[in-house]
Amino acid sequence: PGSTPENSWLKCLLLSRGKFILITHDDYIMEPTLIERQMAFLSRHPDLLCVASNVSLIDGQNNITQPRLYNIDYDRIFNVGEYIKAFLDEKIWLPTPTCIFKRDFLLKAVNLNDKIGLTKTKKIKNAPSGDIFHCCYLNSFGPIGLLGEPLLRYRQHDGQMTRNVHQGMPVVNILKMIKRSAKANPVLKQYINPLNAAHARFEMQDLFFRFPKLADLKRMTRCVAVIKSRLEREIPDDQRGLDTIIPFEILLHELGLKPFCMPGNFEYLFSTPAN
């Protein structure tokens, strides 16, 4: 009592027993087959470290507002490193209250949290999203799955904490955490350039909330110039044509700053079928 949701979640995990763990929330509604479907999928794919499912969205009165969070009707398996790429490129978040983890591997991720700063004894402003970190970290060791069928009704209403705070800085903080853990993790290290690009994008997004008025334009320009300078040091010229950097490139243009990406990189990016 009186602690943070993060610490309550951790306490539940440490008190739990068994090979698999699902920590869900009291304001969501499981479909009757959620556990059955996900455990059957784990039985067919015993190497999976985690499996989640698609969800439908409901309002405060249980009305379905969106039948599917993700417009997929098939099951996906993200092999080692593939979920990290899907999170960065496709913005796929595995719905937390549907995540069934192998408990031993989740505990390893939680132990790492203590070393790199996720687990806190008191509430912090802009706390990072541990669920994203856990899935990215676990995927650096093994595959994780996502079922296409919506197996939980995920509630969204105006009173929720996540609906009333700016989400830019929590994502910046989670990307910082993943980058810190990448120093000793060869799989995560492969994604350091797109992680840097995503970091810059969400920092930029945060600027719009901190400097919302036209009078703040000079301050915003200075901040963007600093982010751009850091990126130029971190990312080689030939690796700057990234989806996550496009909003940043548009902002540079609007502020009258020189572009970050080489023109040829954009031609390559837009020539791919997916883009």
C-alpha positions, -999 to +999 in steps of 0.1 A: +000+000+000+012+035-009+039+021-032+041+026-070+023+003-095+057-008-107+067-020-072+034-037-067+039-056-100+074-066-088+061-078-055+035-100-072+062-115-094+085-123-065+056-139-046+045-160-075+054-196-082+053-218-113+069-219-147+046-193-164+034-159-151+006-135-162+002-103-142-030-087-155-051-057-144-085-054-127-100-030-153-097-053-183-119-083-193-103-116-204-121-135-231-129-170-218-103-187-241-073-164-234-054-187-211-063-218-231-053-203-265-020-188-253-009-219-233-017-241-263+005-218-284+033-221-259+029-259-260+033-259-298+063-235-296+081-244-263+111-222-271+090-190-267+099-168-238+066-148-239+033-148-257+007-120-259-024-115-279-042-089-299-069-070-279-102-052-286-107-017-271-136-009-248-148+023-231-158+029-194-192+013-201-178-018-217-188-008-252-163-020-279-148+011-296-123-008-317-126-046-325-088-050-330-059-030-317-037-044-345-053-051-379-039-087-381-058-120-382-028-143-380-003-153-353+032-139-353+065-152-339+093-127-335+126-146-337+156-133-318+158-095-324+127-093-346+104-079-320+129-051-313+127-041-350+089-045-350+086-022-320+108+005-336+094+002-372+058-009-367+052+005-332+040-029-320+035-029-283+026-063-268-005-056-247+008-060-211-023-077-195-021-105-221+016-112-217+024-147-204+061-150-195+084-178-187+090-167-151+127-175-148+135-153-179+113-125-167+131-125-133+164-122-151+151-091-169+138-077-136+172-082-120+187-062-148+162-034-140+179-029-107+213-024-124+202+000-150+176+020-131+140+008-138+130-005-104+125+025-080+115+026-044+096+058-049+075+072-077+095+091-104+084+115-130+082+101-165+089+065-154+099+043-183+076+015-194+090-017-180+067-039-202+084-026-234+119-032-219+111-067-207+098-078-242+128-062-260+152-077-235+137-112-236+136-111-274+174-107-274+176-142-259+148-160-276+115-158-297+083-142-284+048-145-299+017-124-306-017-140-314-038-122-339-071-130-322-083-104-297-084-123-264-088-094-240-110-063-239-086-035-231-103-006-214-096+030-223-113+059-206-106+096-197-097+088-161-068+065-168-033+077-158-019+068-193-046+089-210-037+120-190+000+122-192+024+130-221+039+097-233+070+112-250+094+113-221+086+078-207+094+064-242+126+084-242+135+069-209+128+034-220+149+038-251+178+051-229+174+019-208+175-003-238+206+015-251+224+011-217+217-026-217+229-029-253+264-022-242+267-058-229+241-074-252+252-082-288+216-086-301+205-052-288+237-036-300+227-044-336+198-019-332+218+010-317+213+032-347+175+029-350+173+032-312+193+065-314+169+077-341+138+067-321+153+084-291+157+116-310+122+114-324+105+112-290+128+139-276+116+161-304+080+151-297+085+162-261+097+196-272+062+204-286+047+198-252+073+218-234+074+247-259+038+250-272+038+287-280+052+305-310+073+326-286+092+294-277+103+289-312+139+300-307+143+278-276+129+248-295+153+255-324+183+255-301+171+222-285+165+206-319+200+217-331+216+200-301+197+168-308+207+169-344+244+175-335+243+145-312+227+123-339+254+133-364+280+120-340+261+088-333+248+077-367+270+073-398+259+091-430+249+059-448+225+048-420+204+078-416+174+070-439+152+056-411+115+056-407+117+069-371+137+100-382+112+113-408+092+135-384+125+149-371+136+157-407+103+175-413+108+196-382+144+205-392+129+218-425+102+238-408+128+254-384+151+263-413+179+239-402+200+218-426+188+183-432+201+153-412+196+125-438+214+124-471+190+127-501+200+093-514+190+077-482+155+089-486+153+077-522+163+042-510+138+044-481+109+053-502+117+028-529+110-002-506+075-017-511+065-013-474+071+025-474 
